[in-house]
């Protein structure tokens, strides 16, 4: 039985929105913004303090935090100041939260290396969402980005995701063999969601 859905995505492909919609349809816990908040809570790190103190964090850590925050709700958390919270510690906490979420089951996890961390989990279903450049630009323009800003973000964020996966999992991003499905979101969010649910249902029945 499938109890975990991971959704990795190209920036601008709508993967986060698709994850939110499918989590609602399934009635499952969505780990996206909640993941960022939970890591900060455990580490007792205020994300806004991290941003203000970039010169005290290793460059990779700061870049990764920006990647995680883009598209997520930034909130003020009742936490202490940043002391020795680096990229390695963040990844350890991220792995802990992902493994705890997967143990509870009935969850949709967005990015954060989840397909790599849960690659041997028999009840996890892994999806990668991508889109042509013009579709990603269109989606980003719809949320208020200028065309030049959209191009810059598309190049920067996916490059940093690839750097993150290479550094911490020694894999290329995306590693196609990890995914059950790789879907082009240009066909529309509803179609993508229907395809994911249908394949999860088939695979779930086959494994039960």
C-alpha positions in Angstrom: 0.0 0.0 0.0 1.2 3.5 -0.9 1.4 5.7 2.2 3.9 8.3 1.2 4.1 10.5 -1.9 7.2 12.5 -2.6 7.1 15.3 -5.2 10.3 16.7 -6.6 10.0 19.5 -9.1 11.7 22.0 -11.3 11.3 25.5 -10.0 8.3 27.2 -11.7 6.7 23.9 -12.8 3.9 24.2 -10.3 5.0 21.1 -8.3 4.4 22.7 -5.0 0.8 23.7 -5.9 0.2 20.2 -7.4 1.4 18.7 -4.1 -0.9 20.9 -2.1 -3.9 19.9 -4.2 -3.2 16.2 -4.2 -2.6 16.3 -0.4 -6.1 17.9 -0.1 -7.7 15.3 -2.3 -6.1 12.4 -0.4 -6.6 14.0 3.0 -2.9 13.5 3.7 -0.4 15.7 5.6 1.5 18.1 3.4 5.1 18.6 4.3 6.3 21.7 2.4 6.1 24.9 4.4 5.5 22.7 7.5 8.9 21.0 6.8 10.8 24.4 6.9 9.0 25.4 10.1 9.6 22.0 11.8 13.3 22.1 11.0 13.5 25.6 12.5 11.6 24.6 15.5 13.8 21.6 16.3 17.0 23.6 15.7 15.7 26.6 17.6 16.6 28.8 14.7 14.7 31.8 13.5 14.8 31.8 9.7 14.8 35.6 9.6 17.8 35.7 11.8 19.5 33.3 9.5 18.8 35.6 6.6 20.2 38.6 8.5 23.4 36.7 9.4 24.4 35.3 6.1 28.0 36.2 6.7 28.1 33.8 9.7 26.8 30.8 7.7 28.7 28.8 5.2 27.7 29.9 1.6 26.1 26.6 0.7 23.9 26.7 3.7 22.7 30.2 3.0 22.0 29.4 -0.6 20.1 26.3 0.4 18.0 28.2 2.9 17.0 30.7 0.3 16.0 27.8 -2.0 13.8 26.3 0.7 12.2 29.6 1.6 11.3 30.7 -1.9 7.7 29.8 -2.5 7.1 29.1 1.2 5.4 31.2 3.8 8.0 33.0 5.9 6.9 33.3 9.5 8.4 34.5 12.8 9.1 31.6 15.1 9.7 31.7 18.8 13.2 30.5 18.6 16.7 31.6 19.7 19.5 33.2 17.7 21.6 31.4 15.2 24.8 30.0 16.8 26.3 27.0 15.0 23.6 25.9 12.6 25.2 25.0 9.3 24.2 23.1 6.2 25.3 19.7 7.6 23.2 20.1 10.7 20.2 21.3 8.6 20.4 18.2 6.4 20.6 15.9 9.4 17.5 17.5 10.9 15.8 17.4 7.5 16.4 13.7 7.2 15.0 13.2 10.7 11.8 15.1 10.0 11.4 13.2 6.7 11.9 9.8 8.3 9.5 10.7 11.1 6.9 11.9 8.5 7.3 8.7 6.5 6.9 6.5 9.6 3.6 8.2 10.3 2.5 7.8 6.7 -0.3 9.3 4.7 1.8 12.3 3.7 3.0 14.3 0.7 6.6 15.5 1.0 7.8 18.2 -1.4 11.5 18.2 -2.3 14.1 18.4 0.4 15.9 15.3 -0.9 12.9 13.0 0.1 13.2 10.7 -3.0 16.8 10.0 -2.1 16.2 9.6 1.7 13.2 7.3 1.1 14.5 5.6 -2.0 14.3 2.1 -0.3 10.9 2.7 1.3 8.5 0.2 -0.1 5.3 2.2 0.5 6.7 5.5 -1.0 5.7 6.7 -4.5 8.1 9.2 -6.1 7.2 11.8 -8.7 9.2 14.4 -10.6 7.4 17.4 -12.1 8.9 19.4 -14.9 7.8 21.8 -17.6 9.1 23.6 -20.7 10.7 26.9 -20.1 7.8 28.9 -21.6 5.4 27.2 -19.2 7.6 27.9 -16.2 7.9 31.5 -17.2 4.1 31.7 -17.7 3.5 30.3 -14.2 6.0 32.7 -12.6 4.6 35.7 -14.4 1.2 34.8 -13.0 2.5 35.1 -9.5 4.0 38.5 -10.2 7.5 37.8 -11.3 9.0 39.9 -14.1 10.3 38.0 -17.1 13.9 38.9 -16.2 13.4 37.9 -12.6 11.8 34.6 -13.7 14.7 33.7 -15.9 17.2 34.5 -13.1 15.2 32.4 -10.5 14.8 29.5 -12.8 18.5 29.2 -13.4 19.6 29.9 -9.9 17.2 27.7 -7.9 17.5 24.5 -9.9 21.2 24.9 -10.0 21.3 25.0 -6.2 19.0 22.0 -5.9 21.4 20.1 -8.1 24.3 21.2 -6.0 22.4 20.1 -2.8 21.7 16.6 -4.2 25.2 16.2 -5.5 26.8 17.2 -2.2 24.6 15.3 0.2 23.5 12.3 -1.8 26.2 12.0 -4.5 23.6 11.8 -7.2 22.7 13.9 -10.2 19.5 15.9 -10.1 17.1 14.5 -11.1 18.2 10.8 -10.8 15.5 9.4 -13.1 15.7 5.8 -11.8 14.4 7.0 -8.4 11.0 8.1 -9.7 7.9 6.1 -10.5 6.7 9.0 -12.8 8.1 12.1 -14.4 5.3 14.4 -15.6 5.1 17.5 -17.7 2.9 20.0 -15.9 2.1 21.8 -19.2 -0.8 19.3 -19.6 -2.5 21.0 -16.6 -2.5 20.4 -12.8 -5.7 18.5 -12.8 -4.4 16.0 -15.4 -1.2 15.6 -13.5 -3.0 14.9 -10.3 -5.3 12.3 -12.0 -2.3 10.5 -13.5 -0.5 10.4 -10.2 -3.5 9.1 -8.3 -4.3 6.5 -10.9 -0.8 5.1 -10.9 -0.6 5.1 -7.1 -3.8 3.2 -7.1 -2.6 0.6 -9.6 0.7 0.2 -7.8 -0.9 0.0 -4.4 -3.2 -2.8 -5.5 -0.4 -4.7 -7.1 1.6 -4.6 -3.8 -1.2 -5.5 -1.5 
